[in-house]
Amino acid sequence: MEKIFPENFLTENIQPDKVYYEARNFINNVLPFSFHTDIMVKTDHHYVHKHREIEILTGLSGKGQVIADLKNIPLCENEIAVINPNKVHYIVSDDVFCYYCLIIDSGFLTENGIDPDSLYFEDHIVDPAVTALMQRLAEEWKKMDEYRNLILKTCVLQIVASLCRSHLVKDTMIEKESRTLQKIKHSINFIKNNFRRDLTLDEISGEAGLSKFHFCREFKKATDLTPVEFVNRTRCEFAKNLLESQKYSVSEIGEMCGFSTSAHFSKTFRSFFGMYPSDYMKRNAGQEPRS
């Protein structure tokens, strides 16, 4: 799984007004995109996030939904969903849903004469040509010969070019975000910048400029999580990276991530990921965790 935050995040000089996006590891910069097969099963907890890169999903089996800025995008086998940059999104399924996920570095597009800031694609696409290109990308991904990286880059550029030819949305058709949704996005940035300290609902809703009742209702509508659940989910996502690093004990990591007690950290982590932090550390290290 890709890292959600850089390892030195704990020591960064956080600027209150800076927007922090989900960080991407593009295979140590060898390839300027990430590609993987993912499986979504029915769950009460969703990973709600956003990033500046274009994300392209292709359904392989089952049925799912992409929720992007409150809009439901259905996704079935051989269908494509495009998550345009900076959309707050997550994926849900009532059963088991398998799909390809491609996320493209904006710099790679710029280097190849494509202005990423001018791109805004249709969010739901049925196009056999693009689906075939995604399938070819998956096949080439498994190969390890000397031409692999060159062919993979070509495949990704072909995918983007095909989308540009047939599925660009005109500026006049792009829906304007509501002021409320903008405020919810701002509150998400605020949480991601401040999750390691105590956060109150009064503070978060005040930062959004909404009453607590209105804020909680709109936040739940946008993310399918309550503000408290979202804060705890953000803390646990960050904790996963620290657990994988094997540099700290479970109790130290809980404190670093803003949990008041180790018991609260363990219980919350298990509610999201189905295992205790110590078990997650052990699974990733292949050895007994530190107490």
Secondary structure, DSSP 8 states (H G I E B T S, - for coil): ---SS-GGGGGS---TT---------GGGTSSEEEEEEEEE--S----B--SSEEEEEEEES-EEEEETTEEEEE-BT-EEEE-TT--EEEE-SSEEEEEEEEE-HHHHHHTT--GGG--B-SEE--HHHHHHHHHHHHHHT--STTHHHHHHHHHHHHHHHHHHH-B--GGGS----HHHHHHHHHHHHHHHHTTS---HHHHHHHHTS-HHHHHHHHHHHHSS-HHHHHHHHHHHHHHHHHHHT-S-HHHHHHHTT-SSHHHHHHHHHHHHSS-HHHHHHHHHTS----
